[in-house]
Amino acid sequence: MTRGTIASTHLKLLGALGVFCGLFCDTVRCAEEAAKYVELATFNATGKVLDWEVVNDPVMGGQSTSSFTTVDNHGVWEGDVKIVPFLHAAGFCIARTKGLVDFPEASGFDVLQLRVRAAVTSPYNRTGFQAQVATKGGHAGYRNGQYVASFLATANWTTVSIPFSEFELTWRGQPIQGPPLTEQLAQIQQLGVSAGQDPNVPGQFKLELAWIRAGRSASSAPDTLKQASSMSTGMPSKSAVAAVDLKAVVIVSRHGIRTPYGPDGGDLSSESFMKFSHVWPELPVDAAAWGVPTMAGQLLTAHGELNIRAMGSFYASQARYAALLGSRGEAGEDVNCSNVFLYADNSTRDVQTAEAFLRGLAPVCEGVVVPTVQGSASLFNTGNHPSTECAGATASQEKILLGGEEGGYAAFDHAQSLRIDQVQQVVQCCPDPGLCDPNLAAGEVAGEVGESNECVMTGIPNKFIGKFYQALDGPSSLASYFSSYFLLGWLNNVTIPAIKGVPPAQLVDWYQLMYAGFNVVDNWWSARSFASELAAQSLSGD
């Protein structure tokens, strides 16, 4: 994850699976790199300090408010996006550089980079924003537009990287025809950020901004890096590693241990459990218990952060990696950070994972985590991503694999019946009889007088939903959800009274429900990457 000092034409790749990628590159080649960025705006005396202004939706009849101040060498933009009464939709807030300015030429660079962090605790609930760029030629007729692209901020300082090719020319929030931003990089006149358009929801926000740059993405990195990232991800044998000079390392991983979703697919809460379990008070939903500031967004937990940081420290402690890092003192010290590359998709927990790994590997390095969606679908499989070589199953094929629509997909549930029954005994589903009989009206009781009105997990009818992560809604999927909730709780040292006395090996076995589901909707490799990692971490130790 930084330059090495070993001169060799041999290059080997060490890999795992998932969320971020770090790499070591050759000293000589890295030294020959052109400038990696051009600074466009900062808030300290050493850079280009500009005046900023806010524009809120009252100019269009709305009620949103915001303010922009400079504190400790960074900008602080704080406000509240509100519903515009006559539109019945969220309004907007904008912070931008004041007036039209001739910015440094950004031609030759391919991404806009912003160093940002967002408040995520109450009352703030917005982490989605848009970057704005205005240029001399960015217009269609009389309509002078803004190039806009969305990004996510996290609770920690993060360098967000947005490809210039992803910016869309708009006028008053609507797309217009005009030249692409990639042809306007020598004519930038104004920079800004906005809240309210994407996502179009109301809420309070606080975004801090350290600087804005034009930079280079991993795809425009030097040839050495391209060569490393295009190699096979097969793990070489120990003898093969010993026979060559280790010159570059690529590490790919999924996110670390997070908080669970709710059983209804939303954020975890007591209300989300009430219809699915008679023992819902024994299922913790408190953010403090899970080690997070909020249960919204399924963030990396405190225990998960320690786990990933320990992984980074392990790599820093290994002699062969320390030499590539250039460490001469304690682990992570004396590292040349100019060639450290970590990138993640723009999910908050994935960015948190990359940052935690960096804190373990090279804590002196900052600003090298680049959230991006460019190419992330195929690299990280953020959703089913079939290819010519490995096509995903069609809906018809999935239905056959599940046992057939005519039989209510009973074959799939039958294969998992033992695990479903074991999970049922623990969670005591289901207080809501409507889960077993969807035709019941709210509050209606099933069955005739004298008949049992009990609804249990195996009585829930299957429904084919065809999601990339889940084919069915029914007994297997609900038992699979609870297996994930229990295992995440155990990994986070959360006391869950409902599973008191259940051995860890049993929790791991129940998680095979998740693995079985992914085997149907995706492929064998993705099933292992999505569904086996938690079990692997469980078996690895505390």
Secondary structure, DSSP 4 states (H G I P E B T S, - for coil): --EE----S--------SSEEEE-EEHHHHHTPPPSEEEEEESSTTS-B--EEEEEGGGGT---EEEEEEETTEEEEEEEE-EETTTTEE--EEEEESS---PPP-TT--EEEEEEEE--STTB---EEEEEEEETT-EETTEE-EEEEEEE--SS-EEEEEEGGG-EEEETTEE-----GGG-TT-EEEEEEEESSSS---EEEEEEEEEEEEE--GGGS-HHHHHHHTS--PPPPHHHHHHS-----EEEE----BPPBPTTSSB--HHHHHTT-TTGGGS---HHHHTSS-STT-PBPHHHHHHHHHHHHHHHHSHHHHHHHT--SSTT-S--GGG--EEE-S-HHHHHHHHHHHHHH-TT--S-EEE--TTHHHHH-SS----SSSPPPPHHHHHHHTT-TTTTTHHHHHHTHHHHHHHHHHH---S-GGGT-TTSPTTPPPS-TTS-----GGGSPPEE---SS-SEESHHHHHHHHHHHHHHHHHTT---GGGTT--HHHHHHHTHHHHHHHHHHS-HHHHHHHHSHHHHHHHH--
